[in-house]
Amino acid sequence: MKLVILIPAYNEEKTIADCIKSIDTSFPKINEIEIIVIDDGSSDKTAELARDCGAVVYSFTHNQGLAKAISYGFSKAQERKTDLLVILDADNQYDPKEIPLLLEPILEKKADVVLGDRQIMKLDHMPLQKKIGNKLSSRIVSKLMGQRINDAQTGFRAFNLDALNLLHIFSEYTYTQETLLQAKYKGLKILEVPVAFRRRNDKSRLISNIFTYAVRTVSLIASTLIFYKPIKFFGILTLILFGIGVAQSVFLLNHFYTTGGINPHYPMTVLAAIFLITASISALMTIFSSIMKRHSTLLEEINQKLQKMK
């Protein structure tokens, strides 16, 4: 059985060597381990130091972001015929010696995806605003998944081959919430295990502005929900729009029946028409998205069968 440890890195020359050297290369039931570093356009010696430590390094010509690095790493891990994949940050905040904690539930067939729960509220080195943002995001993701997730933003996670073949990253910003929602919607088993999370010496490059991160995260969650649960999304939207339009129309008809005209409710008349027209468009989108969802499911099944054949 082969394990690939995927490390996305951007200007991490201070920590990349220690991170790689701390990885234990002997795991029960695993006879081959490969470390892949995705150098996301670093301008320092990150790539050089990673190669010196024995890692396979793929370098971008310019910085493309974490999601692109992880997506590229997924494809390279598949090309190199891995059975298991672990994502590990290059900044050394996660302890590489805890990788077996993530692998154990997968090796015991208890999970397809395992998350390293940083136990956010117990950390004394994480700012309060980030703790609140993390818990809020995790609750939203948990609600959409129908499963409690304590740390939806963790970057320390493990995947088996089924999960690796089924998950696709469309975001250009972050992959954490998107892959979780996908995994749940595709019937994969997800578990969390508590892990340590060390202090970072400099500022986070991914979350430089908490407001921008929140907006991007909400947008990403919404787009993922539309893609994987389109019937539910557009169905609810149709009912809301139609309900508002009908309520306004009933009021206007009653007013017309009583007074013989719609004056002074001309603006409401226009709004009622807009809501009903928009509801009709949303209903058509429900039908269209249902068809597209079936096509997408068929394509994913074909892709999974091809991957297994390979």
C-alpha positions as CSV (number, residue, x, y, z in Angstrom):
1,M,0.0,0.0,0.0
2,K,1.3,3.4,-1.0
3,L,0.9,6.7,0.9
4,V,1.5,10.1,-0.6
5,I,2.0,13.0,1.8
6,L,1.0,16.2,0.0
7,I,2.6,19.5,1.1
8,P,1.5,22.8,-0.5
9,A,4.1,25.4,0.1
10,Y,4.6,29.1,-0.7
11,N,7.8,30.8,0.6
12,E,8.2,28.4,3.5
13,E,12.1,28.0,3.4
14,K,12.2,28.5,7.2
15,T,10.1,25.5,8.0
16,I,9.8,23.2,5.0
17,A,13.0,21.2,5.8
18,D,12.0,20.6,9.4
19,C,8.5,19.6,8.3
20,I,9.7,17.0,5.9
21,K,12.4,15.6,8.2
22,S,9.8,15.2,11.0
23,I,7.8,12.8,8.9
24,D,8.1,9.2,10.1
25,T,8.7,7.0,7.0
26,S,7.5,3.7,8.7
27,F,3.8,3.1,9.1
28,P,2.0,-0.2,9.7
29,K,0.4,-1.7,6.6
30,I,2.2,0.9,4.3
31,N,5.2,-0.3,2.3
32,E,5.8,2.8,0.2
33,I,5.8,6.5,1.2
34,E,6.3,9.4,-1.1
35,I,6.4,13.1,-0.2
36,I,5.1,15.5,-2.8
37,V,5.6,19.3,-2.4
38,I,3.6,21.7,-4.6
39,D,5.8,24.8,-4.7
40,D,3.2,27.5,-5.4
41,G,5.5,30.0,-7.1
42,S,7.8,30.6,-4.2
43,S,10.5,33.2,-4.6
44,D,12.8,31.7,-1.9
45,K,14.5,28.4,-1.5
46,T,11.4,26.4,-0.6
47,A,11.6,24.1,-3.7
48,E,15.4,23.6,-3.4
49,L,15.3,22.7,0.3
50,A,12.3,20.3,-0.3
51,R,14.3,18.4,-3.0
52,D,17.3,18.2,-0.7
53,C,15.1,16.5,1.8
54,G,14.0,13.8,-0.7
55,A,10.6,15.2,-1.7
56,V,9.2,15.2,-5.2
57,V,8.7,18.8,-6.1
58,Y,6.3,20.4,-8.6
59,S,6.7,24.1,-9.0
60,F,4.3,26.7,-10.4
61,T,5.8,29.6,-12.3
62,H,3.7,32.1,-10.2
63,N,1.5,31.9,-7.1
64,Q,-1.9,30.4,-7.9
65,G,-3.3,29.9,-4.4
66,L,-3.9,27.0,-2.0
67,A,-6.9,25.5,-3.9
68,K,-4.9,25.2,-7.1
69,A,-1.9,23.7,-5.4
70,I,-4.1,21.0,-3.7
71,S,-6.0,20.3,-6.9
72,Y,-2.7,19.8,-8.8
73,G,-1.4,17.7,-5.9
74,F,-4.5,15.4,-6.1
75,S,-3.9,14.8,-9.8
76,K,-0.2,14.1,-9.3
77,A,-0.9,11.7,-6.5
78,Q,-3.3,9.8,-8.8
79,E,-0.7,9.7,-11.5
80,R,1.8,8.2,-9.1
81,K,-0.8,5.5,-8.2
82,T,-1.2,6.2,-4.5
83,D,-3.7,4.4,-2.2
84,L,-3.8,7.0,0.6
85,L,-3.1,10.7,0.7
86,V,-2.4,13.0,3.6
87,I,-2.4,16.8,3.3
88,L,0.2,18.5,5.6
89,D,0.9,22.2,5.8
90,A,4.5,23.4,5.2
91,D,4.5,25.9,8.1
92,N,5.1,23.1,10.6
93,Q,2.0,24.0,12.7
94,Y,0.7,20.4,12.4
95,D,2.8,17.7,13.9
96,P,3.8,15.2,11.2
97,K,4.2,12.5,13.8
98,E,0.4,12.6,14.2
99,I,-0.2,11.3,10.6
100,P,-0.9,7.8,11.9
101,L,-3.8,9.2,13.9
102,L,-5.5,10.3,10.6
103,L,-4.6,7.1,8.8
104,E,-5.9,4.6,11.4
105,P,-9.7,5.1,10.8
106,I,-9.1,4.7,7.0
107,L,-6.9,1.6,7.4
108,E,-9.6,0.2,9.7
109,K,-12.3,0.9,7.0
110,K,-14.1,3.2,9.4
111,A,-13.7,6.4,7.2
112,D,-12.9,7.6,3.7
113,V,-11.9,11.1,4.9
114,V,-10.4,12.0,8.2
115,L,-9.9,15.5,9.5
116,G,-7.5,16.7,12.1
117,D,-9.5,18.6,14.7
118,R,-7.4,21.4,16.0
119,Q,-9.7,21.9,19.0
120,I,-9.9,25.6,18.2
121,M,-11.4,26.9,21.4
122,K,-8.6,25.4,23.5
123,L,-5.9,27.3,21.6
124,D,-4.4,30.3,23.3
125,H,-2.4,31.5,20.2
126,M,-5.3,31.9,17.8
127,P,-7.0,35.4,17.7
128,L,-10.6,35.4,19.0
129,Q,-12.0,36.7,15.7
130,K,-10.5,33.7,13.9
131,K,-11.9,31.3,16.5
132,I,-15.4,32.8,16.1
133,G,-15.1,32.8,12.3
134,N,-13.9,29.2,12.3
135,K,-16.8,28.0,14.6
136,L,-19.4,29.9,12.6
137,S,-18.1,28.4,9.3
138,S,-18.0,24.9,10.8
139,R,-21.6,25.2,12.1
140,I,-22.8,26.3,8.6
141,V,-20.9,23.4,7.0
142,S,-22.2,21.0,9.6
143,K,-25.8,22.1,9.0
144,L,-25.5,21.7,5.3
145,M,-23.9,18.3,5.7
146,G,-26.2,17.0,8.4
147,Q,-23.1,15.9,10.4
148,R,-21.3,17.8,13.1
149,I,-17.9,19.0,12.1
150,N,-15.8,20.7,14.8
151,D,-13.1,22.1,12.5
152,A,-14.1,22.5,8.8
153,Q,-11.1,24.6,8.0
154,T,-8.4,22.2,9.1
155,G,-5.6,21.7,6.6
156,F,-4.5,18.4,8.1
157,R,-6.6,15.6,6.6
158,A,-6.4,12.2,5.0
159,F,-8.2,10.5,2.1
160,N,-8.5,7.0,0.8
161,L,-8.4,6.3,-3.0
162,D,-12.2,6.4,-3.4
163,A,-12.3,9.9,-1.9
164,L,-9.3,11.0,-4.0
165,N,-11.1,9.8,-7.2
166,L,-14.4,11.4,-6.3
167,L,-13.4,14.8,-5.0
168,H,-12.9,17.7,-7.4
169,I,-11.7,21.2,-6.4
170,F,-13.3,24.0,-8.4
171,S,-12.5,26.9,-6.1
172,E,-9.4,29.1,-6.7
173,Y,-9.2,30.2,-3.1
174,T,-9.5,27.3,-0.6
175,Y,-10.6,23.7,-0.8
176,T,-11.5,22.9,2.8
177,Q,-15.3,23.4,2.9
178,E,-15.8,22.5,-0.7
179,T,-14.3,19.0,-0.4
180,L,-16.2,18.4,2.9
181,L,-19.5,19.1,1.3
182,Q,-18.7,17.1,-1.8
183,A,-17.5,14.1,0.4
184,K,-20.8,14.1,2.3
185,Y,-23.0,14.5,-0.7
186,K,-21.2,11.7,-2.5
187,G,-21.7,9.3,0.4
188,L,-18.2,9.2,1.8
189,K,-17.6,8.6,5.5
190,I,-16.0,11.5,7.4
191,L,-14.5,11.3,10.8
192,E,-12.5,13.8,13.0
193,V,-9.6,13.0,15.3
194,P,-8.0,15.6,17.8
195,V,-4.6,16.9,16.8
196,A,-2.1,19.4,18.0
197,F,-1.8,22.8,16.4
198,R,1.4,24.9,17.0
199,R,1.8,28.6,17.0
200,R,2.9,30.2,13.7
201,N,5.7,32.7,13.9
202,D,4.4,35.0,11.1
203,K,1.0,35.9,9.8
204,S,-1.3,33.5,7.8
205,R,-1.0,34.1,4.1
206,L,-4.4,32.5,3.4
207,I,-6.4,34.5,6.0
208,S,-4.8,38.0,5.8
209,N,-8.2,39.7,6.1
210,I,-11.0,37.9,8.1
211,F,-13.8,39.8,6.3
212,T,-12.5,38.9,2.9
213,Y,-12.1,35.3,4.0
214,A,-15.6,35.2,5.3
215,V,-17.1,36.6,2.1
216,R,-15.1,34.1,-0.1
217,T,-16.0,31.2,2.2
218,V,-19.8,32.0,2.1
219,S,-19.6,32.4,-1.7
220,L,-17.8,29.1,-2.0
221,I,-20.3,27.2,0.2
222,A,-23.2,28.7,-1.7
223,S,-21.7,27.7,-5.1
224,T,-21.0,24.2,-3.9
225,L,-24.5,23.8,-2.6
226,I,-25.9,25.0,-5.9
227,F,-23.8,22.5,-7.8
228,Y,-24.4,19.5,-5.6
229,K,-27.9,20.2,-4.3
230,P,-29.4,22.3,-7.2
231,I,-33.0,20.9,-6.9
232,K,-33.2,21.7,-3.2
233,F,-31.6,25.2,-3.7
234,F,-33.7,26.3,-6.6
235,G,-36.8,24.6,-5.2
236,I,-36.7,26.5,-2.0
237,L,-35.9,29.7,-3.9
238,T,-38.9,29.1,-6.2
239,L,-41.2,28.6,-3.3
240,I,-40.0,31.8,-1.5
241,L,-40.3,34.0,-4.6
242,F,-43.6,32.5,-5.6
243,G,-45.0,32.9,-2.1
244,I,-44.1,36.6,-2.0
245,G,-45.5,37.2,-5.5
246,V,-48.8,35.4,-4.7
247,A,-49.2,37.2,-1.4
248,Q,-48.7,40.6,-3.2
249,S,-51.1,39.5,-6.0
250,V,-53.8,38.5,-3.5
251,F,-53.6,41.8,-1.8
252,L,-53.8,43.7,-5.1
253,L,-56.8,41.6,-6.4
254,N,-58.6,42.2,-3.1
255,H,-57.8,46.0,-3.4
256,F,-59.0,46.0,-7.0
257,Y,-62.2,44.1,-6.1
258,T,-62.9,46.6,-3.3
259,T,-62.0,49.9,-5.1
260,G,-62.1,49.1,-8.8
261,G,-58.5,50.0,-9.3
262,I,-54.9,49.4,-8.1
263,N,-54.0,53.0,-7.2
264,P,-51.8,53.8,-5.2
265,H,-50.2,50.4,-5.4
266,Y,-48.5,50.6,-8.8
267,P,-45.0,49.8,-7.4
268,M,-46.4,46.7,-5.6
269,T,-47.9,45.6,-8.9
270,V,-44.6,45.8,-10.6
271,L,-42.9,44.0,-7.8
272,A,-45.5,41.2,-7.8
273,A,-44.9,40.7,-11.5
274,I,-41.1,40.6,-11.0
275,F,-41.4,38.1,-8.2
276,L,-43.7,35.8,-10.2
277,I,-41.5,36.0,-13.3
278,T,-38.4,35.3,-11.3
279,A,-40.1,32.4,-9.6
280,S,-41.0,31.0,-13.0
281,I,-37.4,31.3,-14.1
282,S,-36.2,29.6,-10.9
283,A,-38.7,26.8,-11.5
284,L,-37.2,26.3,-15.0
285,M,-33.7,26.3,-13.4
286,T,-34.9,23.5,-11.0
287,I,-35.8,21.3,-14.0
288,F,-32.6,22.2,-15.9
289,S,-30.3,21.6,-12.9
290,S,-32.0,18.3,-12.2
291,I,-31.0,17.1,-15.7
292,M,-27.5,18.5,-15.4
293,K,-27.1,16.8,-12.0
294,R,-27.9,13.4,-13.5
295,H,-25.4,14.0,-16.3
296,S,-22.8,15.0,-13.7
297,T,-23.5,11.9,-11.6
298,L,-23.1,9.6,-14.7
299,L,-19.8,11.3,-15.6
300,E,-18.4,10.9,-12.1
301,E,-19.3,7.2,-12.1
302,I,-17.6,6.7,-15.5
303,N,-14.5,8.5,-14.2
304,Q,-14.4,6.4,-11.0
305,K,-14.7,3.2,-13.0
306,L,-11.8,4.4,-15.3
307,Q,-9.7,5.2,-12.3
308,K,-10.3,1.7,-10.9
309,M,-9.4,0.1,-14.2
310,K,-6.1,2.0,-14.3
